[in-house]
């Protein structure tokens, strides 16, 4: 079971395992550009992006709402899937004028395209990447806010790719006096972001219960050891082959259901937070 930090760089390890007769399970991130991957254990990354985007859509009203887009690392295939899932939901609302993109000329140039190629997504991500890094995200958000006018702010909507970047971006927007309010997405239900949600500093997160992912990975490994084939409901192309997978479920969490989804489920203990509803 390999959890690749860099999907392409992990190919050599997968090929070494394959050469030794070992089954390779890619965990969370996809190992890229090799046929030496037997199974992929992941959450439904398209569904994650779609849940983030749908939250923004549900909170928006009228036309001309400022939209700021941010993404993960270009080296992570999941970053593309998250963005693709979000774009599929946001694009119709950009095209009809509900949202106006404020921080990516590449996204503006492609805003009438319902479907983007990987290269097109790559061009956008190149402008809005946080590299999954808190400081990079905050610096980029501050730069975006400096480059825009007061008219580009007001009540803003922010697609942030995960919780760490969401908190950094939220802090930057909260510090700008021209930002009246913001709706910002997240992902992973990190403790710090759960507290931010309780405190009203982050709007939502997408819970990907790692207990489910770990169980799925172990189940797949045991199935391989027993000579079987793990269940498949989807495939993910890694640039070389379509890797079989069975994506795990994700849950959208905000202040209204944070206690039920995160505390009552046993994901985090209530004692770790203050001000729970």
Secondary structure, DSSP 8 states (H G I E B T S, - for coil): -B--SSTTTTHHHHHHHHHTT---EEESS---S-S---EEE-B-HHHHHHHHHHHHHHH--SS-EEEEE-B--TT-HHHHHHHHHHHHHHHHHHHTTSEEE-S-HHHHHTTT-SS--HHHHHHHHHHHB-TT-HHHHHHHHHHHHHHS-GGG-EEEEEE-SSHHHHHHHHHHHHT-TTEEEEEE---S--HHHHHHHHHTSS-EEEE--HHHHHHHHHHHHHHHHTT-----SEEEE-SSSEEEE--B--EEEETTTHIIIIITTTSS-GGG-SS--
